[in-house]
Amino acid sequence: MNAKDIILKPIAAKDANNAIKNLHYSGTVVPNSNLHLGVFIENKLEGVMQFGSSMRKDLILPLVDGTKWSEFIELNRMAFSDKLPRNSESRALSIALRMIKKHSPFIKWVVTFADATQCGDGTIYRACGFILTGIKRNSQLAINPETKKVMHKISAFHIGKEYEHSQWDKLDGFQLRYIYFIDPAYRARLTVPELPYSEIKARGATMYKGQRPTGGTGETDNAAQTNEQTEGASPIVPLTQEATK
């Protein structure tokens, strides 16, 4: 088997959520996801990508001047099984982007974030041609002292556990923001600098499979939000139920 053998197709939210809980390092889902793509090999679901509305669209929207409210989408969650062949991740993401372009042509760009506090700095995004637009030292993710689990600041606030002045330990590391332009014309509208990939190492933000070298304290263009839980998603036109290689 190789990466060319994978098949992508839309799946039910329930199936996608179950897979994310089993495969994603966080073990959590994003409720605002409304496009769920399954990655299959030999008819077995071995990966999932979930897209949906950003938690704070009002903050993300200005990143690309003139973007209408429904013209961008966020890759909220992405997780793959070790059973997938080499290079399956980048191939699956490339196929997903083509599917969005074909079935939802009003979507002009995709934003996503790499969590370099627990996972990685976005190797897959760079392999697929995403543009690096932000590197921010983490200030949003911390460990709940009661459950010992990682929570986002906003999630903590909603359950009455605001941690700004408490004993919560914030995770060390960075959040990186990436953008992919489905419509290349929108790239010229980018309102923040395009950062060279080399800036990741320069800023000490490198991480791969949860391992991060020490050193580096800077940040560039604070990423406005991370892929965290929210409600009130704006649905997009669903993809047809077709398999795509």
Secondary structure, 3 states (H helix, E strand, C coil): CCHHHCEEEECCHHHHHHHHHHHCCCCCCCCCEEEEEEEEECCEEEEEEEEECCCCHHHHHHHECCCCCCCEEEEEEEEECCCCCCCHHHHHHHHHHHHHHHHCCCCCEEEEEEEECCCCCCHHHHHCCCEEEEEEECCCEEECCCCCCEEEHHHHHHCCCCCCCCCCEECCCEEEEEEEECCHHHHHHECCCCECCHHHHHCCCCCECCECCCCCCCCECCCCCCCCCCCCCCCCCCCCCCCEC
